[in-house]
Amino acid sequence: MYLQCGDETVNSDGYLWLDENVKVQVGGGVKASGTWTYTGGDVNPNELVYPIRGTMDKYLCGKVQHGSVLENEGKNCTLWHWNEATGNCYRTTFGDWKCTMTDLDAQQVADQPPPTK
């Protein structure tokens, strides 16, 4: 839930990021150290960092265009199938949970409909 809530956003260009079919496994915690700087620098050094891995379908959806050469109704999303995603979850210095995950080998499929949920 923390991963999906932090991951689903609308960017400055109006594109919507959505996560569907999210499945995550959480590993044993390790002590936070200087190697966690890629988290944005807000990891609490007194807490454990938990590795995560899993799968999900990640959508990037644009606005539906009607009546133009960009007609994209029903195909205004790009979809990535994340089958071997990895990342981590940690507590920030404010006590909030943050989780991030990525899959560098994900396959991209353009011109997809948005998720049905």
C-alpha positions as CSV (number, residue, x, y, z in Angstrom):
1,M,0.0,0.0,0.0
2,Y,2.9,2.4,0.8
3,L,4.5,1.7,-2.5
4,Q,1.3,2.3,-4.5
5,C,0.3,5.5,-2.6
6,G,3.7,7.1,-3.0
7,D,4.0,5.9,-6.7
8,E,0.7,7.0,-8.2
9,T,0.9,10.6,-9.2
10,V,0.1,13.2,-11.9
11,N,3.2,14.8,-13.3
12,S,3.7,18.5,-14.3
13,D,2.6,17.6,-17.9
14,G,-0.7,16.2,-16.7
15,Y,0.3,12.5,-17.3
16,L,-1.1,10.0,-14.7
17,W,1.0,7.2,-13.3
18,L,-1.0,4.2,-12.1
19,D,0.0,0.9,-10.5
20,E,-2.1,-2.2,-10.9
21,N,-1.8,-5.9,-9.9
22,V,0.9,-5.0,-7.3
23,K,2.4,-7.9,-5.5
24,V,5.3,-7.2,-3.1
25,Q,7.5,-9.4,-0.9
26,V,9.4,-7.7,2.0
27,G,12.8,-9.0,3.1
28,G,14.6,-8.8,6.4
29,G,15.6,-5.3,7.5
30,V,19.2,-4.0,7.4
31,K,20.7,-1.1,9.2
32,A,20.5,2.2,7.3
33,S,23.9,3.5,6.2
34,G,25.4,6.0,3.8
35,T,24.6,3.7,0.9
36,W,21.0,4.7,1.0
37,T,21.5,8.2,-0.4
38,Y,19.4,7.4,-3.5
39,T,16.3,7.4,-1.3
40,G,16.4,11.2,-1.3
41,G,18.5,11.5,1.9
42,D,15.5,11.4,4.2
43,V,16.1,7.8,5.6
44,N,16.1,7.7,9.4
45,P,19.6,6.3,10.3
46,N,18.2,4.8,13.5
47,E,15.7,2.6,11.7
48,L,16.0,-0.5,9.5
49,V,15.7,-0.4,5.7
50,Y,13.7,-3.3,4.2
51,P,14.4,-4.7,0.7
52,I,11.4,-5.4,-1.4
53,R,10.8,-7.3,-4.7
54,G,7.7,-8.0,-6.7
55,T,5.6,-7.5,-9.8
56,M,3.1,-4.9,-11.1
57,D,1.6,-3.4,-14.2
58,K,2.6,0.3,-14.4
59,Y,0.6,2.7,-16.5
60,L,1.4,6.1,-17.8
61,C,-1.8,7.7,-19.2
62,G,-2.2,11.0,-21.1
63,K,-5.3,13.0,-21.8
64,V,-7.8,11.6,-24.2
65,Q,-7.7,13.5,-27.5
66,H,-10.9,13.7,-29.6
67,G,-11.3,14.8,-33.2
68,S,-7.6,15.4,-34.0
69,V,-4.7,13.5,-35.6
70,L,-3.8,12.5,-32.0
71,E,-7.1,10.6,-31.6
72,N,-6.2,8.2,-28.8
73,E,-9.5,7.3,-27.0
74,G,-9.1,3.7,-25.7
75,K,-5.3,3.8,-26.3
76,N,-4.0,6.8,-24.3
77,C,-1.7,4.8,-22.0
78,T,1.6,3.1,-22.1
79,L,2.0,-0.1,-20.0
80,W,5.0,-1.7,-18.5
81,H,4.9,-5.2,-17.1
82,W,7.3,-5.2,-14.1
83,N,8.1,-8.9,-13.5
84,E,11.4,-8.6,-11.6
85,A,11.1,-5.3,-9.7
86,T,13.2,-4.5,-6.7
87,G,13.5,-1.6,-4.2
88,N,13.2,-0.8,-0.6
89,C,11.0,0.5,2.2
90,Y,12.2,2.7,5.0
91,R,11.1,5.2,7.6
92,T,11.9,8.9,7.0
93,T,13.4,11.2,9.6
94,F,9.7,12.4,10.1
95,G,8.5,8.9,10.9
96,D,6.7,8.4,7.6
97,W,7.1,5.2,5.5
98,K,8.4,5.4,2.0
99,C,8.7,2.6,-0.5
100,T,10.2,2.6,-4.0
101,M,10.6,-0.1,-6.6
102,T,11.8,-0.3,-10.2
103,D,12.3,-2.9,-12.9
104,L,15.0,-2.0,-15.4
105,D,14.1,-4.8,-17.7
106,A,10.4,-4.0,-18.0
107,Q,8.7,-4.4,-21.4
108,Q,6.9,-1.3,-22.7
109,V,3.7,-1.6,-24.6
110,A,2.3,1.6,-26.1
111,D,-1.3,2.5,-27.2
112,Q,-3.0,0.7,-24.4
113,P,-6.4,1.4,-22.7
114,P,-6.3,2.6,-19.1
115,P,-6.9,0.0,-16.4
116,T,-10.6,-0.9,-15.8
117,K,-10.6,-0.4,-12.0
